[in-house]
Amino acid sequence: VSTIRRMREQDADTVRQVDAAAFGAWLKQVQGGTAPTYRRTRTNVLACRGKDPAGCFVAEEGDQVVGFIFSRTWGSVGWFGTFAVLPRYQGIGIGKRLIAASLEYLRQDPSRVIGLETMSDSPYNLGLYLRLGFQARLPTFLLSRHLDPLGDGEIMCSPWSTASAGTRERWLVDLREATGRLQNGLDYSKEIMSTVQHGLGEVLVLDDGEQAVGLSVVWLDSVCEGWGAERASVQVLALHPARTDDGALFALLRGSESLARARGKPVLAVPVNACHAWALERLLQWGYRVERAMVRMVLGSTNRGPSIDGCVDFSRWAG
Ligand SMILES: CC(C)(COP(=O)(O)OP(=O)(O)OC[C@H]1O[C@@H](n2cnc3c(N)ncnc32)[C@H](O)[C@@H]1OP(=O)(O)O)[C@@H](O)C(=O)NCCC(=O)NCCS
């Protein structure tokens, strides 16, 4: 019988091994025997754990770690992932026990919307989550664009790295106010702070001179070793709903593209949930193409259900 306990920093390398074994086996299953196995970087695992240390768990058989789960809270939104169990220990209930531990943590705020995102071509995962009361919502698309190497390089928003401490403090307050308008209590502060702390990329802020009205958190390094070196990725990009228009979205996206280009990354990836139909349409018009889709699922009891909006609130609910 396995034990579930909090993940520690010292578990990072074992977690990377379990992750590579579980996702490697899944990739082989869908792509055939030749699919390569990629390992997450140690920094990625430590950064994921660091955002919600009390919500990350491992499963142990004897003294061997055989599974793990990360939780993430963004104020009134919470989700779990990455999540994996070693192939030979799958199907005996360890995954469900890890989910139970994560849900207990995520439910500490009783008004929190709780969800996850999983692969649309995994009936096993979809079945597992549906049976636990998660409902399928609109998909999250991963879009990407090959950047023109001769882009003008103009950044119409302000980089976090060059702002003063006072400006950063004000931005955090303003941005919490802006994302709170997208959903009451939604807070991306920890994505900003973790990106800066671990040197994962840059945060761009759209400031109209009086207040910060939007942000883009751009990672300039891949989360896996040996994969994705050519890509930069938007982790979170959001705009105050009352300040959302073509110009504001364009400024944040073009700024993110310029950053990627300046770091020698010819591709920028952006996750967009299909409920943000206006924004999705803009990205497609501006040359972004769909790479893949993830199914977003939400605990049925924690929110009402899908509705289409004109907002900009880009993120993935997956690690
Ligand atoms: C996903 C994963 C973590 C689940 O862990 P696990 O230990 O295998 O899961 P469990 O044994 O606790 O539960 C599996 C449940 O799914 C159910 N299930 C599986 N296929 C199903 C299907 N097609 N329809 C309905 N239910 C299904 C099983 O019946 C079982 O429920 P039960 O015990 O009530 O019968 C593990 O399989 C894994 O590591 N997969 C590869 C990586 C991955 O996909 N991670 C998750 C990304 S979101």
The ligand as an SDF file (V2000), in Angstrom:
LIG
                    3D

 48 50  0  0  0  0  0  0  0  0999 V2000
   -2.9330    9.6050  -15.4470 C   0  0  0  0  0  0  0  0  0  0  0  0
   -2.2510    8.8280  -14.3330 C   0  0  0  0  0  0  0  0  0  0  0  0
   -1.4720    9.7660  -13.4370 C   0  0  0  0  0  0  0  0  0  0  0  0
   -3.3740    8.1340  -13.5040 C   0  0  0  0  0  0  0  0  0  0  0  0
   -2.7990    7.4060  -12.4490 O   0  0  0  0  0  0  0  0  0  0  0  0
   -3.2810    5.8900  -12.1300 P   0  0  0  0  0  0  0  0  0  0  0  0
   -2.6170    5.4830  -10.8700 O   0  0  0  0  0  0  0  0  0  0  0  0
   -3.0620    5.0630  -13.3300 O   0  0  0  0  0  0  0  0  0  0  0  0
   -4.8450    6.1220  -11.9010 O   0  0  0  0  0  0  0  0  0  0  0  0
   -5.8170    5.2500  -10.9500 P   0  0  0  0  0  0  0  0  0  0  0  0
   -5.4400    3.8120  -11.0090 O   0  0  0  0  0  0  0  0  0  0  0  0
   -5.8730    5.8740   -9.5920 O   0  0  0  0  0  0  0  0  0  0  0  0
   -7.2360    5.5410  -11.5960 O   0  0  0  0  0  0  0  0  0  0  0  0
   -7.5590    5.2380  -12.9330 C   0  0  0  0  0  0  0  0  0  0  0  0
   -9.0680    5.2690  -13.0290 C   0  0  0  0  0  0  0  0  0  0  0  0
   -9.4400    5.6410  -14.3570 O   0  0  0  0  0  0  0  0  0  0  0  0
  -10.4730    4.7800  -14.7810 C   0  0  0  0  0  0  0  0  0  0  0  0
  -10.4580    4.6980  -16.2230 N   0  0  0  0  0  0  0  0  0  0  0  0
   -9.4190    4.3510  -17.0210 C   0  0  0  0  0  0  0  0  0  0  0  0
   -9.7920    4.3650  -18.3090 N   0  0  0  0  0  0  0  0  0  0  0  0
  -11.0820    4.7600  -18.3150 C   0  0  0  0  0  0  0  0  0  0  0  0
  -12.0120    4.9710  -19.3630 C   0  0  0  0  0  0  0  0  0  0  0  0
  -11.6580    4.7990  -20.6320 N   0  0  0  0  0  0  0  0  0  0  0  0
  -13.2650    5.3700  -19.0300 N   0  0  0  0  0  0  0  0  0  0  0  0
  -13.6100    5.5310  -17.7310 C   0  0  0  0  0  0  0  0  0  0  0  0
  -12.7580    5.3490  -16.7000 N   0  0  0  0  0  0  0  0  0  0  0  0
  -11.5140    4.9490  -17.0000 C   0  0  0  0  0  0  0  0  0  0  0  0
  -10.0960    3.4790  -14.1410 C   0  0  0  0  0  0  0  0  0  0  0  0
  -11.1890    2.6070  -14.1610 O   0  0  0  0  0  0  0  0  0  0  0  0
   -9.6990    3.9320  -12.7530 C   0  0  0  0  0  0  0  0  0  0  0  0
  -10.8240    4.1710  -11.9680 O   0  0  0  0  0  0  0  0  0  0  0  0
  -11.3930    3.0260  -10.9510 P   0  0  0  0  0  0  0  0  0  0  0  0
  -10.2620    2.7060  -10.0140 O   0  0  0  0  0  0  0  0  0  0  0  0
  -12.5480    3.7000  -10.2850 O   0  0  0  0  0  0  0  0  0  0  0  0
  -11.7500    1.8550  -11.7860 O   0  0  0  0  0  0  0  0  0  0  0  0
   -1.2790    7.7550  -14.8740 C   0  0  0  0  0  0  0  0  0  0  0  0
   -1.9870    6.8230  -15.6320 O   0  0  0  0  0  0  0  0  0  0  0  0
   -0.1400    8.3420  -15.7170 C   0  0  0  0  0  0  0  0  0  0  0  0
    0.9250    8.6320  -15.1980 O   0  0  0  0  0  0  0  0  0  0  0  0
   -0.3380    8.5060  -17.0480 N   0  0  0  0  0  0  0  0  0  0  0  0
    0.6880    9.0510  -17.9350 C   0  0  0  0  0  0  0  0  0  0  0  0
    0.9300   10.5420  -17.6640 C   0  0  0  0  0  0  0  0  0  0  0  0
   -0.3620   11.3490  -17.6890 C   0  0  0  0  0  0  0  0  0  0  0  0
   -1.1690   11.1920  -18.5720 O   0  0  0  0  0  0  0  0  0  0  0  0
   -0.5400   12.2330  -16.6950 N   0  0  0  0  0  0  0  0  0  0  0  0
   -1.7220   13.0450  -16.5350 C   0  0  0  0  0  0  0  0  0  0  0  0
   -1.7420   14.2030  -17.4420 C   0  0  0  0  0  0  0  0  0  0  0  0
   -3.1600   15.2340  -17.1910 S   0  0  0  0  0  0  0  0  0  0  0  0
  1  2  1  0
  2  3  1  0
  2  4  1  0
  2 36  1  0
  4  5  1  0
  5  6  1  0
  6  7  2  0
  6  8  1  0
  6  9  1  0
  9 10  1  0
 10 11  2  0
 10 12  1  0
 10 13  1  0
 13 14  1  0
 14 15  1  0
 15 16  1  0
 15 30  1  0
 16 17  1  0
 17 18  1  0
 17 28  1  0
 18 19  1  0
 18 27  1  0
 19 20  2  0
 20 21  1  0
 21 22  1  0
 21 27  2  0
 22 23  1  0
 22 24  2  0
 24 25  1  0
 25 26  2  0
 26 27  1  0
 28 29  1  0
 28 30  1  0
 30 31  1  0
 31 32  1  0
 32 33  2  0
 32 34  1  0
 32 35  1  0
 36 37  1  0
 36 38  1  0
 38 39  2  0
 38 40  1  0
 40 41  1  0
 41 42  1  0
 42 43  1  0
 43 44  2  0
 43 45  1  0
 45 46  1  0
 46 47  1  0
 47 48  1  0
M  END
$$$$
